[in-house]
Amino acid sequence: MTKGPVAGLPSIKTCMICHDAIATDKPLIQQVANLQKSGRDLAWQRVYGYPNESHVRFNHAPHIRANVECSTCHGPIAEQTVAERNVNLTMGFCVNCHKQKNASNDCLTCHY
């Protein structure tokens, strides 16, 4: 996964550094290998999102710097084949987490 402001998937080239030799018998790895051979990349699908009119933005970068585990919002990600929506990212959920971590609860932290 990328560790910038917007989460995403690594390129297929990155995956195939290892999966060129590891788990090549697995159907999902074979699909990834076939995508690479055809010159295509994996399709990223949004799991969480906010309507544009909400003026809420989520930036993964400060959460990664604060050592917030991916599982906090995505659940047991290592056991998932696809990232799932594991918690409801309401304002209350975010504010409670910010309080626990002593992070800013200034409105402009998320609303801009």
Beta strands, then each sheet from edge to edge (+ up, - down):
end
